[in-house]
Amino acid sequence: MFSIKCREQTIGIAIGFILIILFVLSASAVKNTIYPSGDIVKVAGGLNVSPESPTVNWTTKASMPTSRSDLYRGTMAIGDKIYVAGGWNNGSLDVVEVYNVRKDKWTKAAPLPSPGIDGAIQAVNGKLYIIGGNNNVGGDVDVWEYDPVSDNYSKKASFSGEYDPATAVVDGKIYAFGGGMAESGEKKVAQMYDPINDTWTPIASHPLPRQYLTAETVNGKIYTFGGNKNGNLTHEYDPITDNWTEKSSMQVMIDSPNSVVINEKIFIVGGDNSKAVWMYDPLVDAWQGPLDYEIPTPRALAATAQVNGKVYVIGGCCPEVNSNANEEGTIKFPISVDTIPPSTTISGVTENSSYKNSVTVTLNATDNGSGVNETMFKVNGGLTFTYTKPFVVNSSGRNNVTYWSTDKAGNVEQQKTVNFTIGIPSLNAIREIEKDSLRLGESTNITISIQSDVIQALALRESIPKGWKFTIISNDADDFNKKSHEWVWLNITPGITRKVIYSITAPANATIGTYYINGTIRNSSGVIAIVGENNMITLDIFEYYRRLGSYPDILETTDLLKAIDDWGSGTAPVGFARPVTNIELNDLIREWAKT
């Protein structure tokens, strides 16, 4: 990797120009989300934008008056104005120039209290904070607050980190990472500055020592990229947990990159003598690039800003070409419509469950398109509420929760309902099936075990497949109705398991397929439990052939050959009313091939 340090070049004069990349998506300036893996940009409001083959048009804008590199980097835009501070041009500069994007004009602001390069600048609550940097004599620990209204500087608590840190803002606080000096090398130091209290607080160190890196904020988390060491790595910092997480790496290493956030996506522009533009999507943790639209001139150590959906890349350097060009690029993408609704899941309750006390219900909605707009719910058919946090249901008896979500494109999810009971004694009923795959004419035993936490009278009813033979094996119930296959207990004692065992036999001429057993348990109030688990039996002609060989669980070669012989001669397997069909033989061959 070729690292660029423009101030060390003898003939290099920093490039002073602006590149403006304008993402024109719709007249309403809707918010986009780019999905690199699928080459789709999802846009709130129902638009999908494909990043393939965008059209790019460049126009010239007003040049920056002072050519310079090694600028103070970060968020330097307030309103329609971009503040470009410090930099290098045959020495450290104290120049501050202001670009009005609406008027396309430059003006001067009060110079920095001291000249500097490679510092940080961040806008918080309408003021700019100038942090660290490197003046003509070494590292600068001073922090200055600049008020654009009064055009004055106020000195703040000193910065104890290194020069050229990466900075980002979350909830009005400035976070600084890394940096270094030639004498001390790259650092992992990380700190948080509170402008209101004028205090610096140490936070979890950056995972790796890095200098000339960049940082951006998306959805309350900070992402760091690039640098003169480990310049391809991406790390995510969570200010709430004070923890770092390594994310997907870039395909290349970039020293001294320029970055900006557009519509919750991070764009790396230039850096390391490159024209390339890369894009990172934090939502899916994926990189895309280099994108089709690259900057006309390779640059690093520039200043970047985003104003009104436009990207500004200002100044910078390298190679040894002087320029104060100012160009604007407009990029347009084809659009389509997002029609997929969100998906909502529920936890805390399950269908037809019983609970002794109140339950806490949690809803979670996801949408891979325009994003979730809101989640709604109602309890027992009552009023509709917007979901903001888990809620409690404590009504005794039968209850239900209905829930659904909408997305920002206007798609509405189909409503879902879960039913449950509160305050009725809990019951545990388990069904066990001895063999869940049978041949025609074969039998299997079924065991039902019941436990209750209170003394009560109960009835169990089992519905078996029509036409199957039913036989009682063991029965500890007080009474049994053979016609309805229903057992009755006069009382179920807590802690004691009550059990019935019966067998069912598949008819010799039954249709091949899956059959179900359904069971319910009732007390004097009605149905209180569904015996729903382990309720499937597969009637499978394949079982006959699987069990012929030494390994009854798999289809051996000799088993397959027997099936082929029977199919060829039209011979029905023992216990079956017909031979194997063409389709079934093909399925057997595929099963054998996978064995």
C-alpha positions in Angstrom: 0.0 0.0 0.0 1.3 3.5 -1.0 0.7 5.9 2.0 0.4 9.6 1.1 1.6 12.4 3.3 1.3 15.5 1.1 3.1 17.9 3.5 6.3 15.8 3.0 6.4 16.3 -0.8 8.7 19.1 -2.0 6.8 20.2 -5.1 3.3 19.1 -4.1 0.7 21.8 -3.6 -2.6 20.7 -2.2 -5.4 20.4 -4.6 -8.2 22.9 -3.8 -11.4 22.0 -5.3 -14.8 20.6 -4.5 -16.5 17.6 -5.9 -20.2 17.5 -5.3 -22.1 14.2 -5.7 -25.8 14.7 -5.8 -28.0 11.7 -5.3 -31.3 12.6 -7.1 -33.8 10.0 -6.2 -37.2 11.8 -6.2 -38.7 15.2 -6.0 -39.6 14.6 -2.4 -36.0 13.7 -1.4 -37.0 10.5 0.2 -34.5 8.6 2.3 -32.6 5.6 0.7 -31.1 2.4 2.0 -28.6 0.6 -0.2 -28.3 -3.2 -0.2 -25.0 -4.1 -1.9 -25.4 -7.9 -1.9 -28.6 -7.6 -3.9 -27.6 -4.5 -5.9 -30.8 -2.7 -4.7 -31.3 0.6 -3.0 -34.4 0.6 -0.9 -36.0 4.0 -0.5 -38.5 5.0 2.2 -41.7 6.0 0.5 -41.8 2.8 -1.6 -38.9 3.3 -4.1 -36.2 0.8 -4.9 -33.1 2.1 -6.7 -30.7 -0.1 -8.6 -27.0 1.1 -8.4 -26.2 -0.6 -11.7 -25.0 1.8 -14.5 -25.9 5.2 -12.9 -25.7 8.3 -15.1 -23.2 11.0 -13.9 -23.0 14.6 -15.0 -20.3 17.0 -13.8 -20.4 20.8 -13.7 -17.9 23.4 -12.4 -18.5 25.3 -9.2 -16.7 28.1 -7.3 -13.1 27.1 -6.5 -11.8 27.1 -2.9 -9.6 30.3 -2.5 -6.7 28.5 -0.7 -5.3 25.3 -2.1 -4.4 23.0 0.9 -4.3 19.4 2.2 -4.2 17.7 5.6 -7.4 19.6 6.5 -9.3 19.3 9.8 -11.7 16.5 9.1 -15.1 15.6 10.4 -18.5 17.2 10.3 -17.9 20.8 9.3 -21.3 21.8 7.9 -23.8 24.0 9.7 -26.9 24.8 7.7 -25.9 25.6 4.1 -22.3 26.5 5.0 -19.2 24.3 5.1 -16.3 25.4 7.3 -12.9 24.3 5.9 -10.2 24.8 8.6 -6.4 24.6 8.8 -4.4 22.5 6.4 -1.0 22.4 4.8 0.6 24.4 2.0 4.4 24.7 2.6 3.6 24.9 6.3 0.6 24.7 8.7 -2.2 27.1 8.0 -4.7 28.9 10.3 -7.0 29.7 7.4 -10.7 29.1 7.8 -12.8 29.5 4.6 -16.6 29.1 4.4 -18.4 27.8 1.4 -22.1 28.7 1.0 -23.6 25.8 -1.1 -26.7 27.7 -1.9 -25.0 30.8 -3.2 -21.9 29.0 -4.6 -19.6 31.5 -2.9 -16.6 31.5 -0.5 -16.0 33.9 2.4 -13.4 34.0 5.1 -14.0 33.4 8.8 -11.8 34.2 11.8 -8.5 32.3 11.6 -7.8 29.5 13.9 -6.1 30.5 17.3 -3.1 28.6 16.1 -2.2 27.0 12.7 -2.7 23.3 12.4 -3.0 20.2 10.2 -4.7 16.8 10.6 -7.0 17.8 13.4 -10.7 17.0 13.9 -13.7 19.3 13.5 -17.2 18.4 14.6 -20.5 20.4 14.6 -22.6 20.1 17.7 -25.6 22.3 18.6 -24.8 25.0 16.0 -21.1 25.3 17.1 -17.9 23.9 15.8 -15.3 22.1 17.9 -11.7 22.1 16.7 -9.8 19.2 18.3 -6.1 18.5 18.4 -4.0 18.5 15.3 -0.3 19.2 14.5 1.1 22.7 14.4 4.5 23.7 13.2 6.2 22.5 16.4 4.3 19.3 17.2 1.1 17.8 18.5 -1.6 20.2 19.6 -3.8 19.3 22.6 -6.0 22.4 22.5 -9.7 22.3 21.9 -11.5 25.3 20.6 -15.2 26.1 20.3 -16.1 28.3 17.4 -19.4 30.3 17.3 -20.4 31.1 13.7 -22.7 33.8 14.9 -20.1 35.8 16.8 -17.1 34.6 14.7 -15.2 34.0 17.9 -13.3 31.1 19.5 -13.5 29.9 23.1 -10.9 27.6 24.6 -12.2 24.3 26.1 -10.8 21.4 28.1 -7.6 20.1 26.5 -7.6 16.9 24.5 -5.2 14.3 25.9 -5.1 12.1 22.7 -2.9 12.1 19.7 -3.1 14.3 16.6 -5.1 13.2 13.5 -7.8 11.3 15.4 -11.0 10.1 13.8 -14.1 11.7 15.4 -17.9 11.2 15.3 -20.9 12.5 17.1 -23.6 10.6 18.9 -26.3 12.3 21.0 -24.5 15.6 21.2 -21.2 14.0 22.4 -17.9 13.8 20.4 -16.0 10.5 20.2 -12.3 10.5 19.2 -10.4 7.4 18.2 -6.8 6.6 17.3 -4.3 9.0 15.9 -0.5 9.3 16.5 2.8 11.1 16.1 5.8 10.1 14.1 7.8 9.8 17.4 5.2 7.7 19.3 3.5 5.7 16.5 -0.1 4.9 16.1 -2.4 4.7 19.1 -5.6 2.9 20.2 -6.7 5.7 22.6 -10.4 6.6 22.6 -12.2 9.4 24.5 -15.6 11.0 24.7 -16.1 14.8 24.9 -19.2 16.3 26.5 -19.6 19.9 25.2 -22.1 20.8 27.8 -19.9 19.9 30.8 -16.7 20.6 28.9 -15.2 17.2 30.0 -13.2 14.4 28.4 -13.9 10.8 29.5 -11.8 7.7 28.5 -13.8 5.0 26.8 -13.0 1.5 25.5 -9.8 1.7 23.4 -10.0 1.2 19.6 -9.3 -2.5 18.9 -6.1 -1.7 16.8 -3.7 1.2 16.7 -4.4 3.4 13.7 -3.7 6.8 12.3 -5.2 8.7 9.3 -8.4 6.7 9.7 -12.0 8.1 9.5 -15.2 7.6 11.5 -18.9 8.0 10.8 -22.1 7.6 12.8 -25.2 5.6 11.6 -28.2 4.9 13.8 -26.4 5.7 17.1 -23.3 3.5 16.4 -19.9 4.6 15.2 -17.9 2.9 12.4 -14.2 3.4 11.8 -12.4 2.7 8.5 -9.0 3.0 6.8 -5.7 4.3 8.2 -2.0 3.7 7.7 -2.2 0.3 9.4 -5.0 -2.3 9.1 -6.6 0.1 6.6 -9.1 -2.4 5.3 -10.7 -3.2 8.6 -14.1 -2.0 9.8 -15.0 -1.7 13.4 -18.3 -0.8 15.1 -18.5 1.1 18.4 -21.6 1.0 20.6 -21.7 4.1 22.9 -24.4 2.5 25.1 -22.4 -0.7 25.9 -18.9 0.8 25.4 -18.0 -2.2 23.3 -16.3 -2.7 19.9 -17.3 -5.3 17.2 -15.3 -6.2 14.1 -17.4 -6.0 11.0 -16.9 -6.9 7.3 -13.6 -5.8 5.9 -13.1 -3.7 2.8 -11.6 -5.5 -0.2 -8.6 -3.0 -0.2 -6.6 -1.0 2.3 -7.0 2.7 2.1 -4.8 5.3 3.9 -6.1 8.8 4.7 -9.6 8.2 3.3 -12.4 10.8 3.0 -15.9 9.7 4.2 -19.4 10.9 4.4 -22.9 9.5 5.3 -25.8 9.6 2.9 -29.1 8.1 3.8 -27.6 5.8 6.5 -24.9 4.5 4.1 -21.2 5.4 4.5 -19.3 6.4 1.4 -15.5 6.3 1.3 -14.3 8.8 -1.3 -10.7 8.7 -2.6 -7.8 8.3 -0.1 -4.4 6.8 -0.8 -4.0 8.5 -4.1 -7.3 6.9 -5.4 -10.3 7.9 -7.4 -12.4 5.1 -6.1 -15.7 5.4 -4.2 -16.7 2.6 -1.9 -20.0 2.2 0.0 -20.7 0.4 3.3 -24.2 -0.6 4.5 -24.2 -1.1 8.3 -27.7 -2.7 8.1 -26.4 -5.8 6.3 -22.7 -5.3 7.1 -21.6 -5.3 3.5 -19.3 -3.4 1.2 -19.8 -2.5 -2.4 -17.2 -1.0 -4.7 -15.5 0.4 -6.3 -18.7 2.1 -7.6 -19.1 3.1 -11.2 -18.9 6.8 -10.4 -15.4 7.7 -9.2 -14.0 11.2 -8.4 -12.2 12.7 -11.4 -9.0 13.4 -9.5 -7.3 11.0 -7.0 -7.0 12.6 -3.5 -6.4 11.9 0.1 -6.4 14.0 3.3 -9.3 16.1 2.1 -12.3 17.4 3.9 -15.8 16.0 3.3 -19.3 17.2 4.1 -22.9 16.4 3.3 -25.4 19.2 2.9 -28.9 18.8 1.6 -28.2 15.4 0.1 -25.0 16.5 -1.7 -21.6 15.2 -1.0 -18.7 17.8 -0.9 -15.1 16.7 -1.1 -12.9 19.7 -0.5 -9.1 20.2 -1.0 -6.8 17.3 -0.4 -3.7 16.4 -2.2 -1.5 14.1 -4.4 0.0 13.4 -6.8 2.1 16.5 -7.6 -0.7 18.3 -9.4 -2.0 21.7 -8.4 -5.7 22.3 -8.8 -8.4 24.5 -7.4 -11.1 22.9 -9.6 -14.6 22.8 -8.3 -16.9 20.2 -9.9 -20.4 19.0 -9.2 -21.6 15.5 -10.1 -25.3 14.5 -10.4 -26.1 10.8 -10.2 -29.5 9.3 -11.2 -30.7 5.8 -10.7 -33.7 3.9 -12.2 -36.5 3.4 -9.7 -39.1 0.7 -9.0 -41.7 0.0 -6.2 -41.3 -1.8 -2.8 -44.4 -4.0 -2.3 -43.2 -6.4 0.4 -44.7 -5.9 3.8 -42.8 -6.2 7.1 -42.8 -9.4 9.3 -43.7 -9.3 13.0 -42.9 -12.0 15.6 -44.3 -12.4 19.1 -42.7 -13.8 22.2 -43.9 -14.3 25.8 -47.0 -16.3 24.8 -47.6 -19.2 22.4 -50.8 -20.5 20.8 -53.3 -22.3 23.1 -50.9 -22.1 26.1 -52.0 -21.7 29.7 -50.4 -19.5 32.3 -51.0 -19.2 36.1 -50.3 -15.5 36.2 -50.0 -12.4 34.0 -47.8 -12.6 30.9 -45.4 -10.0 29.3 -45.7 -9.8 25.5 -42.9 -8.7 23.2 -43.3 -7.8 19.5 -40.4 -7.6 17.1 -40.9 -6.3 13.5 -38.3 -6.5 10.6 -38.4 -5.1 7.1 -35.7 -5.5 4.5 -37.1 -2.9 2.3 -38.0 0.7 3.2 -37.9 -0.1 6.9 -40.5 -0.6 9.6 -42.9 2.3 10.1 -44.8 1.1 13.2 -46.1 -2.0 14.9 -49.7 -2.2 16.2 -51.5 -4.5 18.5 -54.8 -5.0 20.3 -55.8 -7.3 23.2 -59.0 -9.3 23.2 -60.3 -7.3 20.2 -60.1 -4.0 22.0 -58.5 -0.7 21.0 -55.5 -0.6 18.7 -52.3 0.6 20.2 -48.9 1.5 18.7 -46.2 -0.9 20.1 -43.3 0.9 21.8 -42.2 -1.6 24.5 -43.3 -5.0 26.0 -46.8 -4.9 27.6 -48.6 -7.0 30.2 -51.8 -9.1 29.8 -53.3 -10.1 33.1 -57.0 -10.8 32.4 -58.1 -14.2 33.8 -59.6 -16.7 31.3 -59.2 -16.9 27.6 -57.1 -14.1 26.0 -55.8 -13.2 22.6 -53.3 -10.7 21.1 -53.6 -9.5 17.5 -50.6 -7.8 16.0 -49.2 -6.4 12.7 -46.8 -3.8 11.3 -46.5 -1.3 8.4 -43.5 -0.2 6.5 -42.4 3.3 5.3 -43.5 2.4 1.8 -47.1 2.0 3.0 -47.2 -1.9 2.9 -49.4 -3.4 5.6 -48.7 -6.9 7.1 -51.6 -9.3 7.5 -52.8 -9.4 11.0 -51.9 -12.4 13.2 -53.5 -13.6 16.4 -52.3 -15.8 19.3 -54.7 -17.3 21.8 -53.8 -18.2 25.4 -55.3 -18.7 28.8 -54.5 -17.0 32.2 -55.6 -18.3 35.6 -56.7 -21.8 34.6 -54.6 -24.6 36.2 -51.7 -25.6 34.1 -51.7 -29.0 32.5 -48.9 -31.1 30.8 -49.9 -33.6 28.2 -47.4 -35.5 26.1 -48.0 -37.9 23.2 -45.3 -40.5 22.2 -45.5 -42.4 19.0 -43.5 -45.7 18.9 -43.0 -45.6 15.1 -43.9 -42.6 13.0 -43.3 -44.2 9.6 -45.3 -47.3 8.8 -45.9 -49.8 6.0 -49.4 -50.6 4.8 -51.1 -52.9 7.4 -48.5 -52.2 10.1 -49.3 -51.1 13.6 -47.7 -48.7 16.1 -48.3 -48.0 19.8 -49.2 -44.5 21.1 -48.8 -43.3 24.7 -50.5 -40.3 26.2 -49.1 -39.0 29.6 -51.0 -36.4 31.6 -50.0 -34.3 34.7 -52.0 -31.5 36.4 -51.0 -29.1 39.1 -54.5 -29.3 40.8 -57.1 -31.9 41.6 -59.7 -31.9 38.8 -61.8 -34.2 36.6 -60.5 -34.4 33.1 -61.4 -36.0 29.7 -58.9 -36.9 26.9 -60.2 -37.4 23.4 -58.1 -38.7 20.6 -59.1 -38.4 16.9 -57.3 -41.0 14.8 -57.2 -41.3 10.9 -60.5 -42.6 9.5 -60.5 -46.3 8.7 -57.5 -47.2 10.9 -58.0 -50.0 13.4 -57.9 -48.9 17.1 -56.9 -51.2 20.0 -56.6 -50.4 23.8 -53.2 -51.6 25.2 -53.2 -50.0 28.7 -55.8 -47.8 30.4 -55.7 -46.2 33.9 -58.7 -44.0 33.2 -61.9 -44.4 35.2 -64.0 -44.8 32.1 -63.6 -45.1 28.3 -65.9 -44.3 25.4 -64.9 -46.6 22.6 -67.1 -44.8 20.0 -65.5 -41.4 20.6 -62.1 -42.7 21.7 -62.5 -40.6 25.0 -61.0 -41.4 28.4 -62.4 -39.8 31.6 -60.6 -39.4 35.0 -62.8 -38.6 38.1 -59.8 -36.7 39.5 -56.2 -36.1 38.5 -53.9 -35.8 41.6 -51.1 -33.3 41.3 -47.6 -34.9 40.9 -49.0 -38.2 39.6 -48.8 -39.1 35.9 -51.8 -40.7 34.4 -51.2 -42.7 31.2 -53.1 -44.5 28.4 -51.6 -46.7 25.7 -53.3 -47.7 22.5 -52.3 -48.9 19.1 -53.5 -48.1 15.6 -53.1 -50.1 12.4 -52.9 -48.7 8.9 -55.3 -50.2 6.4 -53.6 -52.5 3.7 -55.1 -50.3 0.9 -54.5 -46.9 2.5 -53.1 -44.0 0.4 -49.5 -43.3 0.9 -48.9 -40.0 2.7 -48.9 -38.3 6.1 -51.7 -38.8 8.7 -52.4 -36.9 11.8 -53.7 -37.6 15.3 -55.5 -34.8 17.1 -56.1 -34.7 20.8 -57.9 -32.4 23.3 -58.2 -32.3 27.0 -61.3 -30.8 28.7 -62.4 -30.0 32.2 -65.7 -28.6 33.4 -64.9 -25.3 31.7 -64.3 -26.7 28.3 -61.1 -27.4 26.3 -58.1 -26.4 28.3 -55.2 -28.0 26.3 -54.4 -29.3 22.8 -52.2 -32.5 22.6 -50.5 -31.2 19.6 -46.9 -32.5 19.6 -45.9 -35.8 18.0 -49.0 -36.1 16.0 -47.8 -37.2 12.5 -47.5 -40.7 11.1 -46.2 -41.3 7.6 -47.6 -44.2 5.6 -44.6 -45.1 3.4 -44.2 -48.0 0.9 -40.5 -47.2 1.1 -40.4 -48.6 4.6 -40.9 -52.1 3.3 -37.8 -51.9 1.2 -35.7 -50.1 3.8 -36.3 -52.9 6.3 -35.2 -55.7 3.9 -31.5 -55.4 4.4 -29.1 -55.3 7.4 -29.7 -51.7 8.1 -33.4 -51.0 8.3 -33.0 -47.2 8.6 -31.4 -46.8 5.2 -32.1 -48.0 1.6 -29.3 -50.4 0.7 -28.3 -51.4 -2.8 -30.0 -54.8 -2.5 -33.2 -53.1 -1.2 -33.2 -50.9 -4.3 -32.7 -53.9 -6.6 -35.6 -55.7 -5.0 -37.9 -52.6 -5.6 -36.8 -52.5 -9.2 -37.6 -56.2 -9.7 -41.0 -55.8 -8.1 -41.7 -52.8 -10.3 -40.7 -54.7 -13.4 -42.8 -57.7 -12.6 -45.7 -55.8 -11.2 -45.4 -57.6 -7.8 -46.9 -55.9 -4.8 -44.8 -55.9 -1.6 -46.0 -58.2 1.3 -48.9 -56.4 3.1 -49.5 -53.9 0.2 -52.4 -54.0 -2.3 -50.3 -52.7 -5.2 -46.8 -52.6 -6.5 -44.5 -49.6 -6.4 -45.2 -46.9 -8.9 -42.9 -45.2 -11.4 -42.8 -42.0 -9.3 -42.1 -43.9 -6.1 -39.4 -45.9 -7.8 -37.7 -42.7 -8.9 -37.9 -41.3 -5.4 -36.3 -44.5 -4.1 -33.5 -44.2 -6.6 -32.9 -40.6 -5.4 -32.9 -41.7 -1.8 -30.5 -44.5 -2.5 -28.1 -42.0 -4.3 -27.9 -39.9 -1.2 -27.3 -42.8 1.2 
